[in-house]
Amino acid sequence: MAKEGNLLIADNRKARHDFHIHETYEAGIALTGTEVKSIRAGRINLKDSFCRIDKGELFLYGVHISKYEQGNQFNHEPERTRKLLMHKREIHKLLGQVKEKGYSLIPLNFHYSRGYVKVTVGLVTGKKNYDKRQDMAERDAKRDIQRRMKEQLR
């Protein structure tokens, strides 16, 4: 059952609010059968999750995938560490940027790509409070402009 296009499963909206996103990468993820079934049911939470590179491999921490309700004794741990699948040269590039420039790796969303569960990993830096206030002010201004344009069209 192949799916067309990228269908969004879960989005980390808090990450977009708290961080400046510089680059994004798509990575596969090593999952067990019950995890895949739970993800298909939409029982996933990306809040407070992050990625780390250990011994040349990329790992995902803090993602909560709820236990599969119809699972048996072989059900998975909800917040276990999961391995992300990327090419070695991409991981080395990320490692250099994380060490040299002080970037962090954050999962931005989970989505389907050709039937497989994929993770979009962002290379990010933290926002300061004044950056967040500025973003909120810009968003409010855009919303206000859109509302006034709608009113004029009526």
N, C-alpha and C positions, 0 to 999 in steps of 0.2 A: 504494500500500500504506500506508494510514493506520493509525497505531498509536493505541490508546486509552490515555488516562492518561499519567502521567509515569513512564517506565521509566528507571531509573538506569543510567548508563554507567560513570562514574568518580566517586569521592568523595575530597575532600581532607581526610582525617581529621586530618592534622597541623595544619591550620589551626584546627580546632575545639579542639585541645589548646593551641595557642600564642596564640590571640586570643579576645577577647570580641566576639561578633557582636551588633551593634546593630540592623542592618536588612539585609534581603536583597532583591535585585532579580533579575528574570529578563531575560536579554539573548540575542538571536540572535547568531550568529557567522558571519563570512564565511569559508567553507572552499572548497578545491578538491575536485575529484572523488576524487582518490586519498586525500585526508585523510578524507573521509566514509567511504570503504571501509575505511580503516585503523581509524577509530573504531568502526565496526560490528563489526570483528574484536576490539575491546577493547584495542587497542594504544595506550593513552594514559596519560600520567603527569602529574599536577598538582603534584607536589612542587616547592617553591620557586618557584611561579608567582605573578604579581601583575598588577594592572591599573594603567594610568596614563592620564590625560586629557591629550591633546596637541591643541592648536588646535581645541578643541570636539568632538573625537572620542575615543572610548574604545578603548584598545588592550590586548591581552592579551600578556604577556611570559612566557617561561620554560616554557610548556606543551610537553611533548615528545610529539608524535604520530609514531610510528615510520613509516618509509617503507613503502608498500604493496608487498608482495612480488611481486605480479603486475604492478606498474607498469612503465612503460617509461622513456624518457629524460625524459618530462614529469612525473616523480615530484616530490613537494614536498620542501622543506627541513624536517627534523624539528622544529627549534625556532624557526621563523620567527615574526615578530610578526603577530598576527591581529587584525583589526578586530572589535569587538563592536558590535552593532546595538541601539541604544536611542533613545528619543525625545529630542530636543534638550533639552526642559525637564527630563527626568530627569537628563541629563548635567550640565546647569547646576546642578541641585540638589546632585548629588554633588560637583561641583567646589567649590561653596561650603562644603560640610561638610568636605571634605578640606583646604581651605586654612584655614578658620576654626578648626575644632575639632581638627585634627590626626589625623583618621581616615585609614585606609588602605583600599584596595580589593583584595580577595582573591577569586579564583574558588573557590567551595565545592564545586561539583559540575558535571558534564556530564550531561544527561539528554535523552530524547526527549520532545517535546511535539507531538502531532498529526503525527508523522512527521519533524519537524525537530529538528536538534541544537540544544539551548539550553544556556546557561551560567547558573548561579546565582552572582551576584556579591554578596559580603558587605561591608558597611561595618563595619570592625573597628578595635579598638584592641588593642595588645599586652598580654599578661598578664605580670605580674611572677612571679618564681619562687615566692613564697609563695602566689599565686593558684593556680598549677599544683599545688602540694602540697595545698592545700585541696580542689581539685577531685578529686584522686586519692583523698584520704581519704574524701570523701563517696561517691565511686564504690565504694570498698572496703566502706564501711559498708552501702550499699544491697545490694551483692552478698552480704555476710554475713547481712543480715536475710532476703533471699530464700532463701538456703541453709537457714537455720534454720526458716523457715516451711515449706519443702518437707519437712524432716525431721519436723516435728510432724504434718504431714498423713499421713505414712506409717504 
